[in-house]
Amino acid sequence: MKRRSFRSGDLILCSTVPEDYVSKEVFDAVNVYIIPKPQLQRSILTINTFGYKITGFPVRIDDAKYARNAYYFNLCFVCDAWARTVQYEPVVKKLSEYLLTMEEEGCFLSQVSSETTKHHQLFSILKQILNNLNATGMSTVREGEMTMFLKVVRAATDPPPVMDHHVPIFTTEKGVFQEEQWDLTTQQLLPHVDGFKHIAQIAVDADVENSLVKACIQNLLYYKAVSLLPIFLYSNVYTPTPKVRLLATDAALQEECIKYVSLSGQQLPSVQEIFVMYCSMTHGTTLQDLCSRYNPQEHNIDERKLVQFGLLHKLIRRICKYPVYIKSTNHCQPVTSLQHSFTGLLSYDEVCCTRGYSPKTLEEKVESDPSVVVIWK
């Protein structure tokens, strides 16, 4: 593209990679956003138009050496209109600041239109960045004595909300994380994250406010340092998922599972014994029933770890109980606050944590109340 002049300064449109990817007509339609008002300079701007999503970081350099006492440029990434571009914003900003330094130290950009060598250099740099980022998500740019490292960091989706009954478990070894990586509250919580304590219990044991515990665990979820499991009880009922078949064919999964579920210091169990226990989990059969039937510890299997591994790898899922209050025919009998919570939307785990009941106590209350039925799902 050719050089264009603006009233308050100069802008060089020297290269697009691939060449002529953005037509003159498209640029004329969006140039007010490419070179915006001064209030929007040095800000990430993204526009979606004509089938393109254009992300840039407009820069203005005030200096009397330029024809109109100012120089404008904006390096932009152009993507498809439907593409997610938030992960490119830090790269666009860093690359723009790199070009700003090159211009301030050696007038690199302002000489591009008048020097064929400079034009080829810039075109080569942009082409290298385009190819490297598309291929590997990383690029190293060297120009003279300056070196810049670019990397596209995928922005993770927001983690799900953390509830009192959720049980956090590390998905990586705790030793991988150094204390200085986390804030003081998170450091206080880490020793209590063992894969069996739920959020409410961790808050009590660590002497940390419940809302702070949830915020810290949600932060760990964002960085995929932990996952959330349901509360472990021997009265729980589990059922296998279609993924359980992978345990019969995937050698790497078999090895990982055997090491994870074996009792410490004992001979490793066989994958057949583990597979049988997973496949025996079904509706109406509690974990206690399975332990009585198969005696997993006699086969060097830690049933607690067995359940953990199955849930983490989605080989099994928990079948939860949801109490539902059905209006009594006796209108003289008042509805209790506990009955009000039996909406069919809260599981036993949630009711126990919010009410402070033990699972046994809640079970007794539900069993003794003829106006309450239980949904298993």
C-alpha positions in Angstrom: 0.0 0.0 0.0 1.1 3.5 -0.6 1.9 6.2 2.0 -1.1 8.2 3.2 -1.1 11.6 4.9 -3.3 12.7 7.8 -3.9 16.1 9.1 -2.1 15.7 12.4 0.8 13.6 11.3 2.1 10.9 9.0 1.2 7.3 8.7 3.1 4.8 6.6 1.1 1.8 5.3 4.1 -0.1 3.9 3.3 -3.8 4.1 0.6 -6.3 4.5 1.4 -10.0 4.9 0.2 -11.7 2.7 0.4 -8.8 0.2 -2.8 -7.0 -0.5 -4.7 -9.2 2.0 -6.7 -6.1 3.1 -8.0 -4.2 0.2 -7.8 -0.4 -0.2 -11.6 -0.2 0.1 -11.6 -2.0 3.4 -8.9 0.1 4.8 -10.6 3.3 3.7 -13.7 2.2 5.6 -11.9 1.4 8.8 -9.0 3.8 8.9 -10.8 6.0 11.5 -10.4 3.1 13.9 -6.9 2.2 12.8 -5.7 5.7 13.5 -8.1 6.9 16.2 -8.4 10.1 18.2 -5.6 10.8 20.7 -7.6 9.6 23.7 -7.5 6.0 22.3 -3.8 6.0 21.5 -1.7 3.2 23.2 -4.9 1.1 23.7 -5.8 -2.3 22.3 -8.6 -1.7 19.8 -10.5 -4.5 18.0 -13.0 -4.0 15.2 -15.1 -6.6 13.4 -16.2 -5.6 9.9 -16.3 -6.8 6.3 -15.6 -10.4 7.4 -12.4 -9.4 9.3 -11.5 -9.0 12.9 -8.7 -6.4 13.2 -6.8 -6.0 16.4 -4.2 -3.2 16.8 -2.3 -1.0 19.2 -2.2 2.5 17.7 0.9 4.6 18.5 1.6 8.3 18.1 5.1 9.7 18.4 5.3 13.5 18.9 8.5 15.0 17.5 9.4 18.1 15.5 11.5 16.1 13.1 8.4 14.7 11.4 6.6 16.7 8.7 3.6 17.5 10.9 5.3 17.2 14.3 3.8 13.7 14.8 4.2 10.2 13.5 1.5 7.5 13.6 1.7 3.8 13.1 -0.5 0.8 14.0 0.6 -2.8 13.6 -2.6 -4.9 13.3 -3.4 -8.6 13.3 -6.2 -9.5 10.9 -8.2 -12.6 11.6 -11.5 -14.1 10.4 -14.5 -12.4 11.8 -15.5 -15.5 13.9 -12.1 -16.0 15.4 -11.2 -15.5 19.1 -8.4 -12.9 19.2 -8.0 -12.0 22.9 -4.9 -14.2 23.1 -3.2 -12.1 20.4 -3.6 -8.8 22.2 -0.4 -9.0 24.4 1.5 -10.0 21.3 0.2 -7.0 19.3 1.1 -4.7 22.1 4.6 -6.1 22.6 5.3 -6.0 18.9 4.1 -2.4 18.6 6.3 -1.4 21.5 9.2 -3.1 19.7 8.6 -1.2 16.5 8.3 2.0 18.6 11.7 1.5 20.0 13.2 0.8 16.6 11.7 4.0 15.3 12.9 6.1 18.3 16.4 4.7 18.1 16.9 4.6 14.3 13.9 5.9 12.5 13.3 2.5 11.1 9.6 2.9 10.3 9.8 6.4 8.9 12.5 5.4 6.5 10.5 2.4 5.1 8.7 4.3 2.4 12.0 5.9 1.1 14.4 3.0 1.4 13.8 -0.3 -0.4 16.1 -2.1 2.0 14.1 -1.0 5.1 10.9 -2.0 3.3 12.2 -5.5 2.6 13.4 -5.8 6.2 10.0 -4.9 7.7 8.2 -7.2 5.2 10.5 -10.0 6.1 10.0 -9.5 9.8 6.2 -9.4 9.5 6.2 -12.5 7.3 8.4 -14.4 9.8 6.1 -13.5 12.6 3.0 -14.5 10.7 4.4 -17.9 9.7 5.9 -18.7 13.1 2.8 -17.7 15.1 0.5 -19.7 12.9 2.8 -22.7 13.0 4.0 -22.8 16.6 2.4 -19.9 18.4 6.0 -18.5 19.1 8.4 -16.3 17.2 11.9 -14.8 17.8 12.6 -11.5 16.1 16.1 -10.2 15.7 16.9 -6.8 14.1 20.4 -5.4 14.7 21.2 -5.6 18.4 17.5 -6.0 19.4 15.9 -9.4 20.0 12.3 -9.9 20.9 10.5 -13.1 21.9 6.8 -13.4 21.1 4.4 -16.2 22.3 0.7 -16.6 22.0 -0.7 -17.7 25.4 -4.1 -19.3 25.0 -6.6 -17.6 27.3 -8.5 -20.2 29.3 -12.2 -20.1 29.8 -13.5 -19.0 33.2 -13.6 -21.9 35.6 -17.0 -23.1 37.0 -18.2 -21.6 40.3 -16.8 -23.4 43.4 -19.4 -24.6 45.9 -19.1 -25.6 49.6 -19.5 -29.3 48.8 -16.8 -29.5 46.1 -13.6 -31.4 46.8 -10.5 -29.9 45.2 -7.7 -32.3 44.2 -4.3 -31.4 42.6 -3.9 -32.7 39.1 -0.2 -32.1 39.2 2.4 -32.8 41.9 2.4 -30.2 44.7 6.2 -30.1 44.5 6.0 -28.5 41.1 4.7 -25.3 42.6 6.9 -23.0 44.6 5.5 -21.1 47.5 6.3 -17.7 46.0 4.0 -18.5 43.0 0.9 -18.1 45.2 -0.5 -15.5 47.5 -0.4 -16.0 51.3 -4.0 -17.2 51.5 -3.4 -19.9 48.9 -0.2 -21.0 50.6 -2.2 -21.4 53.8 -4.8 -23.6 52.0 -2.4 -25.9 50.0 -1.6 -28.3 52.9 -5.4 -29.0 53.3 -6.1 -29.8 49.6 -5.9 -33.6 49.8 -8.6 -34.7 47.4 -11.0 -35.7 50.3 -11.8 -32.5 52.2 -14.6 -30.3 50.8 -14.4 -26.5 50.6 -16.3 -25.9 53.8 -14.0 -28.3 55.7 -10.9 -26.7 54.3 -12.1 -23.3 55.4 -12.5 -24.6 58.9 -9.3 -26.5 59.1 -7.2 -23.7 57.5 -9.0 -20.9 59.5 -9.8 -19.0 56.3 -13.0 -17.3 55.4 -15.2 -19.5 53.1 -15.4 -17.0 50.3 -11.6 -16.6 50.2 -11.2 -20.3 50.0 -13.5 -20.5 47.0 -11.7 -17.6 45.3 -8.3 -19.2 45.8 -9.5 -22.6 44.5 -11.2 -21.0 41.5 -7.9 -19.3 40.7 -6.1 -22.7 40.9 -8.9 -24.1 38.6 -8.1 -21.4 36.1 -4.5 -22.5 35.9 -5.6 -26.2 35.8 -3.7 -26.9 39.0 -6.7 -28.6 40.6 -9.9 -30.3 39.6 -13.2 -30.6 41.6 -14.6 -33.9 42.8 -17.7 -34.9 44.7 -17.5 -35.7 48.4 -16.2 -39.3 49.1 -18.4 -41.5 51.2 -18.7 -45.3 51.4 -22.5 -44.8 51.0 -21.9 -43.2 47.6 -23.1 -44.9 44.4 -21.1 -44.7 41.2 -21.5 -46.0 37.7 -19.0 -46.6 34.8 -19.0 -44.3 31.8 -18.3 -45.3 28.2 -14.7 -44.2 28.8 -14.1 -47.2 31.1 -13.4 -49.3 28.0 -10.1 -47.4 27.5 -8.8 -49.1 30.6 -8.9 -52.4 28.8 -6.9 -51.2 25.7 -4.8 -48.2 26.7 -1.5 -49.4 28.1 -0.4 -46.0 29.3 -3.7 -45.5 31.2 -3.4 -48.9 32.7 0.1 -48.2 34.0 -1.0 -44.9 35.4 -4.1 -46.3 37.1 -2.2 -49.3 38.7 0.4 -46.9 40.2 -2.3 -44.5 41.4 -4.7 -46.9 43.1 -2.2 -49.3 44.7 -1.6 -49.4 48.4 1.7 -47.8 49.4 4.5 -50.3 49.9 2.5 -53.2 48.6 2.7 -55.3 45.4 1.0 -53.7 42.5 -2.5 -54.9 41.7 -3.5 -56.3 38.4 -5.5 -54.2 35.9 -8.1 -57.0 35.6 -9.0 -56.6 39.3 -9.2 -52.9 38.9 -11.3 -53.2 35.8 -13.7 -55.6 37.5 -14.3 -53.2 40.3 -15.1 -50.3 38.0 -17.5 -52.4 35.9 -19.2 -53.6 39.1 -20.3 -50.1 40.0 -23.9 -49.7 39.2 -27.2 -48.2 40.4 -28.3 -49.4 43.8 -24.8 -50.7 44.7 -22.9 -48.5 47.2 -19.1 -48.5 47.5 -19.5 -50.2 50.8 -21.3 -53.0 49.1 -18.5 -53.4 46.6 -15.8 -53.4 49.3 -17.7 -56.1 51.1 -17.9 -58.1 47.9 -14.4 -57.7 46.5 -12.3 -56.7 49.6 -10.1 -54.4 47.4 -7.4 -54.0 50.1 -6.8 -57.7 49.9 -5.8 -57.1 46.3 -3.6 -54.1 47.2 -6.2 -51.6 45.9 -6.9 -48.4 47.8 -10.6 -48.0 47.1 -10.5 -44.2 47.9 -7.8 -43.7 45.3 -9.7 -46.0 42.9 -12.7 -43.7 43.1 -10.5 -40.6 42.7 -8.7 -41.9 39.6 -12.0 -43.0 38.0 -13.6 -39.6 38.6 -10.5 -37.6 37.4 -10.3 -39.6 34.2 -14.1 -39.8 33.8 -14.1 -43.6 33.9 -16.9 -43.4 36.4 -19.4 -40.8 37.6 -21.2 -40.2 40.9 -24.9 -40.9 41.1 -26.2 -38.2 43.4 -29.4 -38.2 45.5 -31.8 -35.2 45.3 -34.5 -34.9 48.0 -37.8 -33.5 46.9 -40.5 -32.3 49.2 -44.1 -33.2 48.2 -46.8 -31.1 49.8 -48.4 -32.9 52.7 -52.2 -33.5 52.7 -52.2 -32.4 56.3 -52.4 -28.6 55.8 -52.2 -28.0 59.5 -48.6 -29.2 59.6 -46.2 -26.3 58.9 -43.5 -26.7 56.3 -40.0 -26.7 57.9 -37.1 -24.8 56.6 -35.3 -28.1 55.8 -38.3 -29.2 53.7 -38.2 -25.9 51.9 -34.7 -26.8 50.8 -35.8 -30.1 49.3 -36.5 -28.7 45.8 -34.9 -31.4 43.8 -32.1 -29.0 42.7 -29.8 -29.5 45.7 -28.1 -32.8 46.2 -27.5 -34.5 49.6 -23.9 -33.1 49.6 -25.1 -29.5 49.1 -27.8 -29.8 51.8 -25.4 -31.3 54.3 -22.8 -28.6 53.7 -25.3 -25.7 53.9 -27.2 -27.1 56.9 -24.2 -28.6 58.8 -25.7 -32.1 58.9 -23.8 -35.3 58.6 -24.9 -37.6 55.7 -26.2 -40.1 58.3 -28.3 -37.4 60.0 -29.8 -36.1 56.8 -30.5 -39.7 55.6 -32.5 -40.3 58.8 -34.5 -37.1 58.5 -35.4 -37.9 54.9 -36.3 -41.5 55.7 -38.6 -40.5 58.5 -40.4 -37.9 56.5 -43.2 -39.5 54.2 -43.6 -36.2 52.4 -40.1 -36.4 50.9 -39.0 -38.5 48.0 -35.5 -39.0 46.5 -34.4 -38.6 42.9 -31.3 -40.5 41.9 -29.4 -39.0 38.9 
